[in-house]
Amino acid sequence: MPQPERAEAWLRVVLTEGLGPRRLERLQAILPDPLDWPSAGDETLRSAGLDDALIRTLRRPDPNAMQRCLRWLEADHHWLITRDDPLYPPLLQRIPDPPLALFVAGQPDVLVRPQIAIVGSRSATRGGLDHAGSFAHRLARAGFVITSGLAAGVDGAAHRGCLDAGGQTIAVAGTGPDRVYPARHRRLAEDILEGGALISSFPPGTPPLPGNFPARNRIISGASLGVVVIEAGLRSGSLITARLANEQGREVFAIPGSVHNPQARGCHRLIRDGAHLTESADEVIEALAPLAQELAGALEHLLELDGGRNDKGLDESPDLPHILSDPDYQQLLDVIGFDPTPVDTIIERSNLTPAAVSSMLLMLELDGAVVAHAGGRYSRNA
């Protein structure tokens, strides 16, 4: 994480509601050093797209909110992972409007390991809870980090199944990182922190407001290679997570259920809309393992998980190798235009398998060669 003075500079940004990643990128292009942001002149900040209200908040954030954040960060194993930190989740970095920073409790290194999200109903059946636990157990044994939302029902069962397998799991909160919601999952949260992490894009003190949870769901899907949906009614928030996953170019897996179970109807709708009909965790592993291996191999060039970070919290490892030296990647890029192109069209033009295209598109996106758009479309980066 950043040094204390840099952490405070980043906290000013986090507490400036409405700043957003695009303005932040413009601000960083003009002033690369965060320490220069609060003292920059009005015209400089306006050139980055900040209006007078944003400028005032950046210079004079809520002092109580700032103190809560700083106090929280003083505790052991509490971190602020900013977008320029090599421990920021690499897939989340590439979604539209990623969080400016993440408050992380626990083990921050887990954020860069290949993740699979498991989500579903808060009022799941006994069978749904068993599926969540067994899928998480098997996926964790296969080496995946299990990411979910710490909610009652499927989320909690997935976290617990992963822990029972000796795996690492990430809980994404719809509150500040200093709260556990629901409160009955406090012991579960403590167990997660032993080897995994609890993360939030919301500052300490944020209550569980309804509007927070779509933002939480974007992180769950955006940080993951794919999303497994286990029991979801037609109005379940898990369908929002699945829709976001589609828009982010992630794989969606849905487990079918009884036609008499209202908690299965959301999964059946997802399957009709193109999600993978999934009956075992091994099917998820088969679909995502090649992509996870490529992602892990690429990240080895960015991180030394046992150390290698300088005093600013930044890694000094070499850059990613340029994947376009691989003729298959160049072949795929050659069929992608500068206008958003549906994945089906890309598959048809490239003569590559759907699984290969899905994997390679994500690596091209990480490399910055292509841009993902809503609806599973991609364009070449100008």
C-alpha positions as CSV (number, residue, x, y, z in Angstrom):
1,M,0.0,0.0,0.0
2,P,1.1,3.6,-0.3
3,Q,3.2,5.4,2.3
4,P,1.1,7.3,4.8
5,E,1.4,10.7,3.0
6,R,0.5,9.0,-0.3
7,A,-2.3,7.1,1.4
8,E,-3.8,10.4,2.6
9,A,-3.5,11.8,-0.9
10,W,-5.4,8.8,-2.3
11,L,-8.0,9.0,0.4
12,R,-8.8,12.5,-0.7
13,V,-9.6,11.0,-4.1
14,V,-11.6,8.2,-2.7
15,L,-13.6,10.6,-0.5
16,T,-14.3,12.9,-3.5
17,E,-17.6,11.4,-4.6
18,G,-18.0,11.8,-8.4
19,L,-14.4,12.0,-9.3
20,G,-14.3,8.7,-11.1
21,P,-11.6,6.7,-12.9
22,R,-11.6,8.8,-16.1
23,R,-11.0,12.1,-14.3
24,L,-8.4,10.3,-12.2
25,E,-6.5,9.1,-15.3
26,R,-6.5,12.7,-16.7
27,L,-5.3,14.0,-13.3
28,Q,-2.5,11.4,-13.2
29,A,-1.5,12.3,-16.7
30,I,-1.1,15.9,-15.7
31,L,0.3,15.3,-12.2
32,P,1.7,11.8,-11.8
33,D,2.6,12.3,-8.1
34,P,-0.5,12.1,-5.8
35,L,1.2,14.4,-3.3
36,D,0.8,17.3,-5.9
37,W,-3.0,16.8,-6.3
38,P,-4.3,18.8,-3.3
39,S,-2.0,21.8,-3.9
40,A,-2.6,22.0,-7.7
41,G,-4.1,25.2,-9.0
42,D,-7.7,25.5,-10.0
43,E,-6.9,25.6,-13.8
44,T,-4.8,22.5,-13.6
45,L,-7.6,20.6,-11.8
46,R,-10.2,21.9,-14.2
47,S,-8.1,20.7,-17.1
48,A,-8.5,17.2,-15.6
49,G,-12.3,17.6,-15.7
50,L,-12.9,18.6,-12.1
51,D,-15.6,21.2,-11.4
52,D,-15.5,23.6,-8.5
53,A,-17.4,21.3,-6.2
54,L,-15.0,18.4,-6.8
55,I,-12.0,20.7,-6.4
56,R,-13.3,21.9,-3.0
57,T,-13.9,18.3,-1.8
58,L,-10.5,17.1,-3.0
59,R,-8.8,19.9,-1.0
60,R,-11.0,19.7,2.0
61,P,-12.5,16.3,2.4
62,D,-14.8,15.5,5.3
63,P,-12.4,15.5,8.3
64,N,-14.3,12.9,10.2
65,A,-14.4,10.5,7.2
66,M,-10.6,11.1,6.7
67,Q,-9.9,10.3,10.3
68,R,-12.0,7.1,10.2
69,C,-10.0,6.0,7.2
70,L,-6.6,6.8,8.7
71,R,-7.5,5.1,12.0
72,W,-8.7,2.0,10.2
73,L,-5.4,1.8,8.1
74,E,-3.3,2.0,11.3
75,A,-4.4,-1.5,12.3
76,D,-2.4,-4.6,11.3
77,H,-3.3,-6.3,8.0
78,H,-5.3,-3.3,6.9
79,W,-4.4,-1.9,3.5
80,L,-5.4,0.6,0.9
81,I,-4.8,-0.9,-2.6
82,T,-4.9,1.8,-5.2
83,R,-5.2,1.4,-8.9
84,D,-1.5,2.0,-9.4
85,D,-0.6,-0.8,-7.0
86,P,0.6,-4.1,-8.5
87,L,-1.7,-5.9,-6.0
88,Y,-4.8,-4.3,-7.5
89,P,-6.9,-7.1,-9.1
90,P,-5.7,-7.3,-12.7
91,L,-9.1,-8.2,-14.2
92,L,-10.9,-5.6,-12.2
93,Q,-8.5,-3.0,-13.5
94,R,-9.9,-3.6,-17.0
95,I,-13.6,-3.1,-16.4
96,P,-15.3,0.1,-17.3
97,D,-15.1,2.5,-14.2
98,P,-13.1,0.3,-11.8
99,P,-13.0,1.4,-8.2
100,L,-10.3,4.0,-7.6
101,A,-9.0,2.1,-4.6
102,L,-9.9,-0.9,-2.4
103,F,-9.9,-1.1,1.4
104,V,-8.5,-4.6,2.1
105,A,-8.4,-6.5,5.4
106,G,-6.4,-9.7,5.5
107,Q,-3.9,-10.9,2.9
108,P,-3.7,-8.5,-0.1
109,D,-1.6,-10.9,-2.2
110,V,-4.7,-13.0,-2.7
111,L,-6.2,-10.3,-4.9
112,V,-4.0,-11.2,-7.9
113,R,-4.6,-14.9,-7.9
114,P,-7.1,-16.4,-10.3
115,Q,-10.6,-16.0,-8.9
116,I,-14.0,-17.6,-9.5
117,A,-17.1,-16.0,-8.1
118,I,-19.9,-18.1,-6.6
119,V,-23.2,-16.2,-6.0
120,G,-26.8,-17.1,-5.4
121,S,-29.9,-16.7,-3.3
122,R,-29.9,-15.5,0.3
123,S,-32.8,-17.9,1.0
124,A,-31.3,-20.9,-0.8
125,T,-32.6,-24.4,-0.3
126,R,-30.6,-27.1,1.6
127,G,-29.6,-28.5,-1.8
128,G,-28.5,-25.1,-3.0
129,L,-26.3,-24.6,0.1
130,D,-24.8,-28.0,-0.4
131,H,-24.1,-27.2,-4.1
132,A,-22.4,-23.9,-3.1
133,G,-20.2,-25.6,-0.5
134,S,-19.2,-28.5,-2.7
135,F,-18.5,-26.4,-5.8
136,A,-16.4,-24.0,-3.7
137,H,-14.5,-26.9,-2.1
138,R,-13.7,-28.5,-5.5
139,L,-12.7,-25.2,-7.1
140,A,-10.5,-24.3,-4.2
141,R,-8.8,-27.7,-4.3
142,A,-8.1,-26.9,-8.0
143,G,-6.3,-23.8,-7.0
144,F,-8.9,-21.1,-7.5
145,V,-9.7,-18.3,-5.1
146,I,-13.4,-18.2,-4.3
147,T,-14.9,-14.7,-4.4
148,S,-18.4,-13.9,-3.1
149,G,-20.3,-11.3,-1.2
150,L,-20.5,-12.6,2.4
151,A,-24.3,-12.6,2.3
152,A,-26.6,-15.1,3.9
153,G,-27.4,-18.3,1.9
154,V,-25.2,-19.2,-1.1
155,D,-22.5,-16.7,-0.4
156,G,-21.8,-17.9,3.1
157,A,-21.9,-21.5,2.1
158,A,-19.4,-20.8,-0.7
159,H,-17.0,-19.1,1.6
160,R,-17.2,-21.9,4.1
161,G,-16.8,-24.6,1.5
162,C,-13.6,-22.9,0.3
163,L,-12.3,-22.6,3.9
164,D,-13.1,-26.3,4.6
165,A,-10.9,-27.2,1.6
166,G,-8.0,-25.2,3.0
167,G,-8.4,-22.6,0.2
168,Q,-8.4,-18.8,0.1
169,T,-11.6,-16.8,-0.3
170,I,-12.4,-13.1,-0.8
171,A,-15.5,-11.5,0.6
172,V,-16.5,-8.3,-1.2
173,A,-18.5,-6.1,1.2
174,G,-21.4,-3.7,0.4
175,T,-20.4,-1.8,3.5
176,G,-17.2,-0.1,4.8
177,P,-14.4,-2.6,5.6
178,D,-15.0,-2.0,9.4
179,R,-18.5,-3.6,9.3
180,V,-19.6,-7.2,8.8
181,Y,-23.0,-7.6,7.1
182,P,-25.0,-9.6,8.1
183,A,-23.6,-9.5,11.7
184,R,-24.1,-13.3,12.1
185,H,-21.2,-13.8,9.6
186,R,-18.7,-12.1,11.9
187,R,-17.1,-15.4,12.8
188,L,-17.0,-16.4,9.1
189,A,-15.4,-13.1,8.3
190,E,-12.7,-13.7,10.9
191,D,-12.0,-17.1,9.4
192,I,-11.7,-15.6,5.9
193,L,-9.1,-13.1,7.1
194,E,-6.8,-15.9,8.2
195,G,-5.7,-16.7,4.6
196,G,-8.0,-14.6,2.4
197,A,-9.3,-11.0,2.4
198,L,-12.4,-8.9,3.0
199,I,-12.4,-6.0,0.6
200,S,-14.6,-2.9,0.0
201,S,-14.6,0.1,-2.3
202,F,-16.5,2.0,0.4
203,P,-14.7,3.9,3.2
204,P,-14.9,2.8,6.8
205,G,-18.2,3.8,8.4
206,T,-20.3,3.1,5.3
207,P,-23.6,1.3,6.3
208,P,-25.2,-1.5,4.3
209,L,-27.3,0.8,2.0
210,P,-29.3,-0.9,-0.8
211,G,-27.5,1.2,-3.4
212,N,-24.1,-0.1,-2.4
213,F,-24.7,-3.7,-3.5
214,P,-24.8,-3.3,-7.3
215,A,-21.3,-1.7,-6.9
216,R,-20.2,-4.6,-4.8
217,N,-21.5,-7.0,-7.4
218,R,-19.5,-5.3,-10.1
219,I,-16.3,-6.0,-8.1
220,I,-17.3,-9.6,-7.6
221,S,-17.8,-10.3,-11.3
222,G,-15.1,-7.9,-12.5
223,A,-12.3,-9.4,-10.4
224,S,-13.2,-13.0,-11.4
225,L,-12.6,-15.2,-14.4
226,G,-16.1,-16.4,-14.3
227,V,-19.3,-16.4,-12.2
228,V,-21.1,-19.5,-11.0
229,V,-24.8,-18.9,-10.1
230,I,-26.4,-21.4,-7.7
231,E,-30.1,-20.8,-7.1
232,A,-31.5,-17.4,-8.0
233,G,-35.0,-16.2,-8.1
234,L,-36.2,-14.0,-11.0
235,R,-35.6,-10.9,-8.9
236,S,-32.3,-12.0,-7.3
237,G,-29.3,-9.7,-7.1
238,S,-27.3,-12.6,-8.5
239,L,-28.9,-11.9,-11.9
240,I,-27.4,-8.4,-11.7
241,T,-24.0,-10.0,-11.0
242,A,-24.4,-12.3,-14.0
243,R,-25.5,-9.4,-16.3
244,L,-22.4,-7.4,-15.2
245,A,-20.2,-10.5,-15.8
246,N,-21.6,-10.7,-19.4
247,E,-20.9,-7.0,-20.0
248,Q,-17.4,-7.5,-18.6
249,G,-16.7,-10.4,-20.9
250,R,-16.7,-13.0,-18.2
251,E,-18.0,-16.6,-18.4
252,V,-21.3,-17.2,-16.6
253,F,-22.2,-20.7,-15.3
254,A,-25.7,-21.6,-14.1
255,I,-26.8,-24.7,-12.2
256,P,-30.2,-25.9,-13.3
257,G,-32.8,-27.0,-10.7
258,S,-36.3,-28.3,-10.4
259,V,-39.0,-26.5,-12.4
260,H,-41.0,-26.4,-9.2
261,N,-38.3,-24.5,-7.3
262,P,-38.8,-20.7,-7.6
263,Q,-35.1,-20.3,-6.6
264,A,-34.1,-22.1,-9.9
265,R,-36.0,-19.8,-12.3
266,G,-33.2,-17.2,-12.4
267,C,-30.7,-19.9,-13.3
268,H,-33.0,-21.2,-16.0
269,R,-33.3,-17.8,-17.5
270,L,-29.6,-17.4,-17.5
271,I,-29.2,-20.7,-19.4
272,R,-31.8,-19.6,-21.9
273,D,-29.8,-16.4,-22.4
274,G,-26.6,-18.2,-23.1
275,A,-25.0,-19.1,-19.7
276,H,-23.2,-22.5,-19.5
277,L,-25.5,-25.2,-18.2
278,T,-23.3,-26.5,-15.4
279,E,-23.7,-29.8,-13.4
280,S,-20.3,-30.1,-11.8
281,A,-17.4,-28.0,-10.7
282,D,-15.2,-29.9,-13.1
283,E,-17.0,-28.3,-16.0
284,V,-16.1,-24.9,-14.6
285,I,-12.5,-26.0,-14.1
286,E,-12.3,-27.3,-17.7
287,A,-13.6,-24.0,-19.1
288,L,-11.5,-21.7,-17.0
289,A,-8.2,-23.5,-16.1
290,P,-6.4,-22.6,-19.3
291,L,-7.3,-19.0,-18.8
292,A,-6.2,-19.1,-15.2
293,Q,-2.9,-20.6,-16.2
294,E,-2.2,-17.8,-18.7
295,L,-3.2,-15.2,-16.2
296,A,-1.0,-16.6,-13.5
297,G,1.9,-16.9,-15.9
298,A,1.6,-13.3,-17.0
299,L,1.4,-12.1,-13.4
300,E,4.6,-13.9,-12.5
301,H,6.3,-11.1,-14.4
302,L,4.6,-8.4,-12.3
303,L,4.8,-9.8,-8.8
304,E,7.0,-11.7,-6.5
305,L,4.4,-12.7,-3.9
306,D,7.0,-13.3,-1.2
307,G,8.5,-9.9,-1.5
308,G,10.2,-7.7,-4.1
309,R,8.1,-4.5,-3.5
310,N,9.9,-1.2,-2.9
311,D,9.3,1.3,-0.1
312,K,6.4,2.8,-2.0
313,G,4.6,-0.5,-2.2
314,L,5.4,-0.8,-5.9
315,D,6.9,-3.8,-7.6
316,E,10.2,-3.5,-9.5
317,S,9.7,-6.6,-11.6
318,P,9.9,-6.4,-15.4
319,D,6.9,-5.7,-17.5
320,L,4.6,-8.3,-19.1
321,P,6.1,-10.0,-22.2
322,H,4.3,-8.7,-25.3
323,I,1.8,-11.4,-26.2
324,L,1.5,-10.2,-29.8
325,S,4.8,-12.0,-30.5
326,D,2.5,-15.1,-30.4
327,P,1.1,-15.6,-34.0
328,D,-2.2,-16.9,-32.6
329,Y,-2.8,-13.7,-30.7
330,Q,-1.8,-11.6,-33.7
331,Q,-4.2,-13.6,-35.8
332,L,-7.0,-12.9,-33.4
333,L,-6.2,-9.2,-33.1
334,D,-6.2,-8.9,-36.9
335,V,-9.9,-9.8,-37.1
336,I,-11.0,-7.3,-34.5
337,G,-11.8,-3.8,-35.8
338,F,-11.8,-0.4,-34.1
339,D,-15.6,-0.6,-33.8
340,P,-17.1,-2.9,-31.1
341,T,-17.4,-6.4,-32.5
342,P,-19.5,-9.2,-31.0
343,V,-17.6,-12.3,-29.8
344,D,-19.5,-14.6,-32.1
345,T,-18.3,-12.6,-35.1
346,I,-14.7,-12.6,-33.8
347,I,-14.9,-16.4,-33.4
348,E,-16.3,-16.8,-36.9
349,R,-13.6,-14.6,-38.4
350,S,-10.7,-16.1,-36.5
351,N,-11.4,-19.8,-37.1
352,L,-10.4,-20.4,-33.4
353,T,-12.4,-22.3,-30.8
354,P,-14.8,-20.3,-28.6
355,A,-12.7,-21.4,-25.5
356,A,-9.5,-20.2,-27.1
357,V,-11.0,-16.9,-28.2
358,S,-12.5,-16.3,-24.7
359,S,-9.1,-16.9,-23.1
360,M,-7.1,-14.9,-25.6
361,L,-9.5,-11.9,-25.6
362,L,-9.0,-11.6,-21.8
363,M,-5.2,-11.7,-22.2
364,L,-5.3,-9.1,-25.0
365,E,-7.5,-6.9,-22.8
366,L,-5.0,-7.2,-19.9
367,D,-2.2,-6.3,-22.4
368,G,-4.2,-3.2,-23.4
369,A,-4.5,-4.3,-27.1
370,V,-8.3,-4.6,-27.0
371,V,-11.1,-2.9,-25.1
372,A,-14.2,-4.8,-23.7
373,H,-17.6,-3.2,-24.2
374,A,-21.1,-4.0,-22.9
375,G,-22.9,-6.9,-24.4
376,G,-19.7,-9.1,-24.9
377,R,-18.2,-6.9,-27.7
378,Y,-14.6,-6.0,-28.2
379,S,-12.7,-3.4,-30.2
380,R,-9.1,-2.8,-31.0
381,N,-7.4,-0.3,-28.9
382,A,-6.4,2.8,-30.9
